Amino acid sequence: MLRHRLMIALAIFFMTALSGMAAGHAVSHPAKLEPETLNYKVMFKWGLINKQAGRASLALTHTPKGYSAMLAAASEPWADKIYRVRDTLNGRMTYADLTPLFYEKIAHEGGEHKHDVVKYNYSTPGKVSADCIRRVYKKGELKVDERRQLSSEGDAIDMLSSFYYMRTLPFEKWAKGHVQTIDIFSGKRKELLSIKYHGIDNLDIDGVKHPTYHITFTFTSGNGEKTSDDMDAWIATDKSRIPLRLEGRLPVGKVHCIYTGSGKQ
């Protein structure tokens, strides 16, 4: 279980911990977001052990009709021998307000290959619907082939587009303890994401202090039960709003995702 959680964190942390968002699609941008590539290292810490277990990059580009985003995550060679991870998330969003249009997860984790697809429908005013497909292969054999319709009476996002909503949140206007919620879709289910604001922290990265907004993420199912452990994020207070650090607990130790810079590696 530990090795599974440790390596799967490469995907989970970028599909969940990066999942803050704005209060709705009312947020508009006077100009297009610039194309960018953000890079992260994933560290496993337990006692005196502090070793890089993987890395991830998140790229945003322009298309004729909107934004295209891609997240790629991979375990390090030493970790491949324990639990190999090669995950890719693809998504499309509108220029006007970052409304998600399409989401895809392609995951190779251990001996499993998972493929999730979410296609959005906004034809009913005030409601978001999605056609969701989930397929799971084990050792090349199809084990799960599901299709379902999910809906939300309001706004909803997915695990990739939510990253960009997080960077529009009005943290500077929130009081400590403020909680924001929104529905989030995957190929498997709909969950409720709650974001709790803890105020401003000075985050130390390699001896340099960075003022950040500290947030906790909680995911719950329709009956209110938690679907994963809580995770914390520290987001730069400057205009970039880049998540600088993400942290989650394992049964033994912790996993940290740390921003290492922009540009292609």
C-alpha positions in Angstrom: 0.0 0.0 0.0 2.8 2.4 0.8 4.7 2.0 -2.4 1.4 2.3 -4.3 0.5 5.6 -2.6 3.9 7.0 -2.8 4.2 6.6 -6.6 0.6 7.3 -7.4 1.0 10.6 -5.7 2.7 11.8 -8.8 -0.7 11.8 -10.5 -2.9 12.3 -7.4 -1.2 15.5 -6.3 -1.6 17.1 -9.7 -5.1 15.8 -10.1 -6.3 16.7 -6.7 -4.0 19.0 -4.8 -3.8 21.3 -7.7 -7.5 21.3 -7.8 -8.4 24.7 -6.4 -10.8 26.9 -8.4 -12.8 30.1 -8.5 -16.3 30.5 -7.2 -17.7 30.0 -10.7 -17.3 30.9 -14.3 -18.0 34.6 -13.6 -14.3 35.2 -13.6 -13.2 36.8 -16.8 -9.7 37.7 -18.1 -9.0 40.9 -20.0 -6.3 39.2 -21.9 -5.3 35.7 -22.8 -3.1 33.8 -20.3 0.4 33.5 -21.8 1.7 30.0 -22.9 3.8 28.5 -20.1 5.4 25.3 -18.8 5.6 24.8 -15.0 7.9 22.1 -13.6 7.7 20.3 -10.2 9.7 17.7 -8.4 8.0 15.1 -6.1 9.8 14.3 -2.9 9.2 11.5 -0.4 10.2 12.4 3.1 10.3 9.9 6.1 12.5 10.6 9.0 16.0 11.2 7.6 14.9 10.0 4.1 14.2 12.9 1.7 14.5 11.6 -1.9 13.0 12.6 -5.2 10.4 10.1 -6.3 9.2 11.7 -9.5 8.6 14.9 -11.5 5.8 16.6 -13.4 5.3 19.4 -15.9 2.2 21.4 -16.8 2.0 23.2 -20.1 -0.5 25.7 -21.4 -0.8 26.6 -25.1 -3.2 28.5 -27.4 -5.5 27.0 -30.0 -7.8 28.8 -32.5 -10.8 28.3 -30.1 -9.3 28.3 -26.6 -6.6 27.0 -24.3 -5.1 23.6 -24.4 -3.4 22.2 -21.3 -1.3 19.1 -20.7 0.1 17.6 -17.5 2.8 14.9 -17.7 4.0 13.1 -14.6 6.6 10.3 -14.2 8.4 8.4 -11.5 12.2 8.4 -11.2 14.2 5.4 -12.5 14.8 4.1 -9.0 11.1 4.3 -8.2 10.1 2.6 -11.5 11.5 -0.6 -10.0 9.0 -0.3 -7.1 6.0 1.2 -8.9 6.2 2.8 -12.3 4.1 5.8 -13.1 3.6 7.5 -16.5 0.5 9.7 -16.5 -0.8 12.4 -18.9 -3.8 14.7 -18.5 -5.1 16.6 -21.4 -7.8 19.4 -21.4 -9.3 22.2 -23.3 -10.9 25.4 -21.9 -12.5 28.6 -23.3 -10.5 31.8 -23.6 -13.3 33.9 -22.0 -13.6 32.3 -18.6 -11.6 29.1 -18.5 -14.8 27.0 -18.8 -13.7 23.4 -19.3 -14.7 21.7 -22.5 -12.8 18.4 -22.5 -10.8 16.4 -20.1 -8.7 13.2 -20.6 -6.6 11.1 -18.2 -4.2 8.5 -19.6 -2.6 6.7 -16.7 0.0 3.9 -16.7 0.4 2.9 -13.0 2.1 -0.3 -12.1 0.4 -3.0 -14.2 -2.7 -0.9 -14.9 -3.6 1.3 -17.8 -6.5 3.7 -17.2 -8.2 6.0 -19.7 -10.8 8.5 -18.6 -12.6 11.0 -20.9 -15.0 13.8 -19.9 -17.0 15.8 -22.5 -19.0 18.8 -21.2 -22.4 19.9 -22.3 -23.8 23.4 -21.4 -27.0 23.3 -23.4 -29.2 23.6 -20.3 -28.9 27.1 -18.6 -27.6 26.9 -15.1 -26.6 23.3 -15.4 -23.4 21.5 -16.4 -23.6 18.0 -17.8 -20.8 15.6 -18.8 -20.5 12.4 -20.8 -17.9 10.4 -18.9 -16.1 7.3 -20.1 -13.8 5.1 -18.0 -11.7 2.1 -19.2 -9.2 0.2 -17.1 -6.8 -2.4 -18.5 -4.7 -4.9 -16.5 -1.9 -6.6 -18.3 -3.4 -5.6 -21.6 -6.9 -7.0 -20.8 -9.9 -4.7 -20.6 -11.3 -5.0 -17.0 -13.6 -2.0 -16.7 -15.6 -0.3 -19.5 -18.1 2.2 -18.1 -20.0 5.2 -19.4 -22.1 7.5 -17.3 -23.7 10.9 -17.3 -22.8 13.3 -14.5 -24.4 16.7 -13.8 -24.1 19.7 -11.5 -26.7 22.4 -10.7 -24.1 25.1 -11.1 -20.4 25.1 -12.1 -18.2 22.1 -12.3 -14.6 21.5 -13.2 -12.2 18.6 -13.7 -8.8 17.7 -12.3 -6.8 19.7 -14.9 -8.8 22.8 -15.6 -9.2 23.4 -11.9 -5.5 24.3 -11.7 -6.1 27.5 -13.6 -9.2 28.5 -11.6 -7.1 28.3 -8.5 -4.9 31.1 -9.8 -7.9 33.4 -10.1 -9.2 32.9 -6.5 -9.5 36.2 -4.5 -7.4 35.0 -1.6 -6.5 38.5 -0.6 -10.2 39.2 0.1 -10.8 36.0 2.1 -10.7 35.8 5.9 -8.9 32.9 7.6 -11.3 29.9 7.8 -13.1 30.8 4.6 -14.3 27.6 2.7 -15.1 27.5 -1.0 -16.8 24.4 -2.6 -17.5 23.2 -6.1 -18.3 20.0 -7.9 -15.5 18.2 -9.7 -15.9 15.5 -12.4 -13.7 12.5 -13.3 -14.5 9.6 -15.6 -15.5 7.7 -12.5 -17.7 10.0 -10.4 -18.6 13.4 -9.2 -17.1 14.7 -5.9 -17.4 17.8 -3.8 -14.2 19.8 -3.4 -13.8 22.1 -0.4 -11.0 24.6 -0.2 -10.2 26.1 3.2 -8.1 29.2 3.5 -5.5 29.5 6.3 -4.0 32.9 5.6 -0.5 33.9 4.5 2.6 31.8 5.3 6.2 32.5 4.5 7.3 29.4 2.7 11.0 28.4 2.7 12.2 26.8 -0.6 16.0 26.2 -0.8 16.7 28.9 1.8 14.5 31.5 0.0 11.4 32.9 1.7 8.2 33.2 -0.4 5.0 34.8 0.8 2.2 32.3 0.0 -1.5 31.7 0.5 -2.0 28.5 2.5 -5.0 26.3 1.5 -6.3 22.8 2.5 -8.2 20.6 0.1 -10.9 18.1 1.1 -12.7 15.8 -1.2 -16.0 14.2 -0.3 -18.6 11.9 -2.0 -22.3 12.5 -2.3 -22.9 11.1 1.2 -20.3 13.4 2.8 -17.6 10.8 3.3 -14.0 11.7 2.5 -12.7 10.1 -0.7 -9.1 10.9 0.0 -6.8 12.4 2.6 -6.7 16.1 3.0 -3.9 17.9 1.2 -2.3 21.3 1.6 -1.0 23.8 -1.0 1.0 27.0 -0.8 0.3 29.5 -3.6 2.5 32.5 -4.5 0.9 35.8 -3.6 2.3 37.6 -6.6 0.4 37.9 -9.9 1.6 34.5 -11.2 -0.4 32.6 -8.4 1.8 29.6 -9.0 1.4 26.7 -6.5 4.9 26.5 -5.0 4.4 23.6 -2.7 1.9 20.7 -2.2 1.9 18.3 0.7 0.1 15.1 1.7 0.6 12.4 4.3 1.2 8.8 3.6 0.7 5.9 6.1 4.5 6.3 6.5 6.1 9.7 5.8 4.9 12.5 3.5 5.0 13.5 -0.1 5.9 17.0 -1.2 5.5 18.5 -4.7 7.9 21.5 -5.1 7.9 24.0 -7.9 11.3 24.1 -9.7 10.8 26.7 -12.4 9.2 27.4 -15.8 10.2 26.5 -19.3 10.9 23.1 -20.9 13.2 20.7 -19.1 
